[in-house]
Amino acid sequence: MSLSAGKIKHLNALADKNGVIAAAAMDQRGSLRKSIASAKGVPASEVTNEMMEEFKIAVSRVLTPHASAILLDPEFGLPAAKARSSNAGLLLAYEESGYDNTKPGRLPDLLPHLSVKRIVDMGADAVKILIYYSPFDSEDVNDIKHAFIERIGAECQFYEIPFFLEFVGYDPKGGDEKGLEYAKIKPEVVLKSMVEFSKPQYYVDMLKVEVPTNAEFVEGSSVFKGQAAYTRAQALEYYRRAAEVAAKPFIYLSAGVSNAQFVESLNMAAEAGTDYSGVLCGRATWKEGIPVYAKHGGKALEDWLSDEGVKNINAVNAAIKSAKSWKKKAGIAA
């Protein structure tokens, strides 16, 4: 399916001169508030909206000179959008933080006072949606999610703004997504999700995907914890297979892992020769700055980001040298 001129213009604004997306992510809301509160030793209710904005402004101001774009949320992130470097494009989140835990299936919802038109009017270059998705969940649950994504895709198509879909896998049986047993099924969760959302009815322009293996369970990886779910050769093959089934451009998300683990995962993507088009990297870059902010405030956070945060984002930038232009996967001439 051909991309409109409007979508191409926006995608170019989010990528570097080589068509690679090297984006920072700072759209965390509920989880950020809880993390700051935990580091302060206070209830989450004592973390004010102004504190949330201050944290996001610092991340945006310091890290976007080293990024091609930044992902923010419209609830607390608009001041940070104004603080970003002129070289950085802007993605805005459309979904509510978290999910409905009163029903099975981790069902998503949209921010009630937002629409794609309003996101366009805020100056965004892309709409981002996060959903929790498992091909192993019930057909009824997944049918609701498929319809949800179809609606958003149609909205984005009408307003000619790129649609970035982030899907995060989970175990419908309630298992630990960071554990060994889930690591064994993770490749299939990622592959089947990439196949599904590459379908044309969703109008997704960029798949924001998890790496298909957990590097902590890859034998011989630099972050190997001692229990193996796969050999390195098997892990590399999963990377290749996931890339092959993607009919849309795709970028990797950091999924809250450490900077060292994310960089190792990107090194495996390079070794496997995948045609991914970059990253949207959040917590792996800035999460160690949360206790600094909680104990010492905004200026101390900016100082930490200027040192450790910049080192972290530059380590990711160095690891994505093998990434390919999004245009190649989209079938557009460079």
C-alpha positions as semicolon CSV with decimal commas, in nm:
position;residue;x (nm);y (nm);z (nm)
1;M;0,000;0,000;0,000
2;S;0,150;0,331;-0,110
3;L;0,217;0,602;0,147
4;S;0,067;0,949;0,106
5;A;0,292;1,249;0,057
6;G;0,191;1,373;0,403
7;K;0,296;1,051;0,573
8;I;0,628;1,045;0,387
9;K;0,700;1,406;0,490
10;H;0,635;1,325;0,857
11;L;0,839;1,004;0,850
12;N;1,132;1,196;0,705
13;A;1,100;1,443;0,995
14;L;1,134;1,155;1,243
15;A;1,441;0,997;1,081
16;D;1,802;1,101;1,036
17;K;1,960;1,178;0,699
18;N;2,000;0,805;0,634
19;G;1,632;0,729;0,694
20;V;1,706;0,566;1,030
21;I;1,486;0,646;1,330
22;A;1,703;0,708;1,637
23;A;1,429;0,822;1,874
24;A;1,411;0,880;2,247
25;A;1,098;0,778;2,438
26;M;0,957;0,970;2,734
27;D;0,583;0,893;2,728
28;Q;0,576;0,700;3,057
29;R;0,309;0,828;3,292
30;G;0,180;0,598;3,569
31;S;0,502;0,399;3,584
32;L;0,714;0,717;3,599
33;R;0,504;0,863;3,880
34;K;0,535;0,539;4,080
35;S;0,911;0,520;4,019
36;I;0,973;0,876;4,134
37;A;0,752;0,817;4,438
38;S;0,936;0,496;4,524
39;A;1,274;0,668;4,498
40;K;1,148;0,951;4,719
41;G;0,988;0,713;4,968
42;V;0,649;0,887;4,940
43;P;0,302;0,790;4,808
44;A;0,251;0,836;4,433
45;S;-0,007;1,105;4,512
46;E;0,276;1,329;4,634
47;V;0,445;1,330;4,291
48;T;0,284;1,637;4,133
49;N;0,204;1,698;3,768
50;E;0,466;1,976;3,775
51;M;0,729;1,723;3,880
52;M;0,627;1,492;3,595
53;E;0,662;1,782;3,351
54;E;0,998;1,887;3,497
55;F;1,141;1,536;3,455
56;K;1,022;1,512;3,094
57;I;1,152;1,860;3,005
58;A;1,500;1,765;3,133
59;V;1,507;1,442;2,931
60;S;1,385;1,619;2,618
61;R;1,621;1,915;2,646
62;V;1,935;1,709;2,712
63;L;1,880;1,400;2,497
64;T;1,707;1,524;2,180
65;P;2,025;1,684;2,037
66;H;2,142;1,321;2,012
67;A;1,813;1,181;1,872
68;S;1,619;1,204;1,548
69;A;1,287;1,229;1,736
70;I;1,121;1,199;2,075
71;L;0,805;1,022;2,184
72;L;0,604;1,209;2,447
73;D;0,254;1,202;2,595
74;P;-0,003;1,485;2,565
75;E;-0,081;1,472;2,940
76;F;0,253;1,586;3,083
77;G;0,481;1,597;2,778
78;L;0,376;1,906;2,581
79;P;0,615;2,143;2,765
80;A;0,890;1,888;2,693
81;A;0,790;1,891;2,325
82;K;0,860;2,266;2,320
83;A;1,196;2,208;2,493
84;R;1,319;1,956;2,234
85;S;1,603;2,026;1,992
86;S;1,505;2,161;1,650
87;N;1,652;1,853;1,481
88;A;1,408;1,617;1,655
89;G;1,068;1,514;1,523
90;L;0,775;1,453;1,758
91;L;0,561;1,145;1,823
92;L;0,265;1,167;2,062
93;A;0,096;0,882;2,245
94;Y;-0,280;0,838;2,192
95;E;-0,350;0,563;2,446
96;E;-0,435;0,580;2,814
97;S;-0,147;0,481;3,039
98;G;-0,174;0,116;3,150
99;Y;-0,469;-0,108;3,063
100;D;-0,810;-0,217;3,191
101;N;-0,735;-0,469;3,465
102;T;-1,101;-0,527;3,551
103;K;-1,142;-0,754;3,247
104;P;-0,924;-1,030;3,100
105;G;-0,689;-0,955;2,812
106;R;-0,525;-0,625;2,912
107;L;-0,763;-0,423;2,694
108;P;-0,642;-0,077;2,583
109;D;-0,824;0,255;2,584
110;L;-0,768;0,597;2,430
111;L;-0,715;0,927;2,607
112;P;-1,076;1,055;2,622
113;H;-1,005;1,416;2,527
114;L;-0,784;1,330;2,231
115;S;-0,826;1,244;1,864
116;V;-0,586;1,203;1,575
117;K;-0,692;1,546;1,450
118;R;-0,601;1,699;1,788
119;I;-0,264;1,521;1,785
120;V;-0,200;1,667;1,438
121;D;-0,297;2,013;1,567
122;M;-0,044;1,971;1,852
123;G;0,230;1,952;1,589
124;A;0,306;1,580;1,605
125;D;0,476;1,393;1,322
126;A;0,327;1,057;1,425
127;V;0,063;0,891;1,640
128;K;0,183;0,614;1,871
129;I;-0,036;0,343;2,021
130;L;0,078;0,080;2,270
131;I;-0,121;-0,239;2,312
132;Y;-0,047;-0,553;2,507
133;Y;-0,088;-0,838;2,261
134;S;-0,048;-1,213;2,266
135;P;-0,138;-1,448;1,980
136;F;-0,204;-1,703;2,256
137;D;-0,488;-1,503;2,413
138;S;-0,854;-1,581;2,333
139;E;-0,997;-1,504;1,989
140;D;-1,256;-1,276;2,148
141;V;-0,993;-1,064;2,326
142;N;-0,777;-1,034;2,016
143;D;-1,076;-0,952;1,795
144;I;-1,148;-0,650;2,019
145;K;-0,784;-0,540;1,982
146;H;-0,786;-0,590;1,604
147;A;-1,096;-0,368;1,569
148;F;-0,938;-0,108;1,800
149;I;-0,627;-0,083;1,581
150;E;-0,832;-0,075;1,259
151;R;-1,017;0,235;1,385
152;I;-0,698;0,421;1,474
153;G;-0,534;0,325;1,146
154;A;-0,829;0,468;0,953
155;E;-0,806;0,794;1,152
156;C;-0,435;0,825;1,076
157;Q;-0,493;0,744;0,709
158;F;-0,749;1,024;0,681
159;Y;-0,521;1,284;0,842
160;E;-0,207;1,161;0,660
161;I;-0,006;1,114;0,978
162;P;0,213;0,807;1,034
163;F;0,079;0,538;1,267
164;F;0,340;0,377;1,494
165;L;0,204;0,064;1,662
166;E;0,386;-0,073;1,965
167;F;0,281;-0,421;2,075
168;V;0,418;-0,571;2,393
169;G;0,379;-0,942;2,451
170;Y;0,253;-1,105;2,769
171;D;0,149;-1,443;2,908
172;P;-0,234;-1,471;2,922
173;K;-0,188;-1,739;3,189
174;G;-0,018;-1,488;3,417
175;G;0,340;-1,613;3,393
176;D;0,647;-1,396;3,447
177;E;0,736;-1,219;3,120
178;K;1,093;-1,177;3,246
179;G;1,135;-1,545;3,331
180;L;1,279;-1,847;3,150
181;E;0,951;-2,010;3,047
182;Y;0,822;-1,695;2,879
183;A;1,161;-1,645;2,712
184;K;1,106;-1,978;2,537
185;I;0,776;-1,868;2,378
186;K;0,873;-1,502;2,323
187;P;1,002;-1,557;1,965
188;E;0,663;-1,695;1,859
189;V;0,475;-1,414;2,037
190;V;0,683;-1,153;1,854
191;L;0,675;-1,323;1,512
192;K;0,300;-1,385;1,509
193;S;0,230;-1,030;1,626
194;M;0,447;-0,887;1,348
195;V;0,263;-1,099;1,091
196;E;-0,076;-0,983;1,221
197;F;-0,011;-0,610;1,230
198;S;0,166;-0,605;0,896
199;K;-0,178;-0,670;0,739
200;P;-0,307;-0,381;0,526
201;Q;-0,638;-0,326;0,708
202;Y;-0,458;-0,174;1,006
203;Y;-0,283;0,102;0,806
204;V;0,019;0,073;1,039
205;D;0,321;0,256;0,899
206;M;0,584;0,155;1,155
207;L;0,590;-0,153;1,375
208;K;0,749;-0,077;1,711
209;V;0,853;-0,424;1,820
210;E;1,027;-0,612;2,098
211;V;1,344;-0,797;2,009
212;P;1,241;-1,162;1,957
213;T;1,458;-1,309;2,235
214;N;1,552;-1,219;2,591
215;A;1,928;-1,160;2,583
216;E;1,960;-1,271;2,946
217;F;1,872;-1,624;2,833
218;V;2,089;-1,631;2,518
219;E;2,387;-1,859;2,573
220;G;2,707;-1,659;2,536
221;S;2,546;-1,314;2,535
222;S;2,722;-1,042;2,733
223;V;2,426;-1,028;2,977
224;F;2,367;-1,406;3,002
225;K;2,234;-1,499;3,348
226;G;2,325;-1,870;3,340
227;Q;1,998;-2,031;3,224
228;A;1,969;-2,082;2,849
229;A;1,647;-2,061;2,649
230;Y;1,839;-2,048;2,319
231;T;2,189;-2,074;2,180
232;R;2,326;-1,760;2,014
233;A;2,277;-1,924;1,672
234;Q;1,912;-1,993;1,751
235;A;1,862;-1,637;1,875
236;L;2,009;-1,492;1,556
237;E;1,777;-1,711;1,349
238;Y;1,476;-1,577;1,543
239;Y;1,591;-1,222;1,461
240;R;1,610;-1,313;1,091
241;R;1,270;-1,482;1,087
242;A;1,101;-1,189;1,261
243;A;1,252;-0,946;1,010
244;E;1,142;-1,164;0,718
245;V;0,776;-1,178;0,825
246;A;0,750;-0,800;0,872
247;A;0,576;-0,650;0,570
248;K;0,615;-0,300;0,718
249;P;0,919;-0,105;0,839
250;F;0,997;-0,186;1,202
251;I;1,200;-0,041;1,487
252;Y;1,302;-0,198;1,817
253;L;1,179;-0,084;2,158
254;S;1,387;-0,114;2,472
255;A;1,104;-0,256;2,689
256;G;1,248;-0,121;3,012
257;V;1,567;-0,330;3,007
258;S;1,909;-0,196;3,106
259;N;2,121;-0,006;2,858
260;A;2,370;-0,296;2,850
261;Q;2,098;-0,550;2,768
262;F;1,942;-0,333;2,497
263;V;2,279;-0,266;2,333
264;E;2,355;-0,640;2,338
265;S;2,016;-0,707;2,174
266;L;2,095;-0,451;1,903
267;N;2,435;-0,613;1,851
268;M;2,257;-0,942;1,784
269;A;2,023;-0,769;1,538
270;A;2,330;-0,641;1,353
271;E;2,496;-0,985;1,363
272;A;2,177;-1,141;1,227
273;G;2,166;-0,889;0,943
274;T;1,809;-0,773;1,007
275;D;1,665;-0,484;0,808
276;Y;1,525;-0,294;1,106
277;S;1,498;0,084;1,073
278;G;1,612;0,207;1,413
279;V;1,489;0,233;1,771
280;L;1,255;0,407;2,008
281;C;1,450;0,386;2,331
282;G;1,320;0,510;2,665
283;R;1,409;0,378;3,007
284;A;1,736;0,216;2,894
285;T;1,862;0,572;2,847
286;W;1,726;0,768;3,144
287;K;1,577;0,541;3,414
288;E;1,890;0,549;3,633
289;G;1,832;0,924;3,659
290;I;1,505;0,876;3,851
291;P;1,668;0,841;4,197
292;V;1,893;1,139;4,115
293;Y;1,585;1,351;4,045
294;A;1,394;1,216;4,344
295;K;1,673;1,300;4,590
296;H;1,833;1,610;4,438
297;G;1,588;1,773;4,193
298;G;1,578;1,894;3,834
299;K;1,922;2,052;3,805
300;A;2,091;1,736;3,936
301;L;1,888;1,530;3,684
302;E;2,003;1,753;3,396
303;D;2,364;1,716;3,511
304;W;2,325;1,337;3,528
305;L;2,160;1,325;3,185
306;S;2,434;1,543;3,035
307;D;2,687;1,283;3,147
308;E;2,543;0,932;3,190
309;G;2,226;0,988;2,986
310;V;2,421;1,114;2,684
311;K;2,664;0,820;2,717
312;N;2,365;0,583;2,720
313;I;2,197;0,732;2,412
314;N;2,529;0,744;2,226
315;A;2,585;0,375;2,308
316;V;2,249;0,299;2,148
317;N;2,328;0,523;1,849
318;A;2,657;0,337;1,800
319;A;2,475;0,003;1,815
320;I;2,230;0,093;1,536
321;K;2,491;0,164;1,269
322;S;2,361;-0,140;1,078
323;A;1,998;-0,013;1,071
324;K;1,844;0,040;0,727
325;S;1,635;0,328;0,597
326;W;1,263;0,292;0,664
327;K;1,212;0,368;0,294
328;K;1,373;0,041;0,191
329;K;1,120;-0,174;0,376
330;A;0,836;0,056;0,270
331;G;0,937;0,019;-0,095
332;I;1,003;0,390;-0,147
333;A;1,294;0,522;-0,348
334;A;1,558;0,687;-0,130
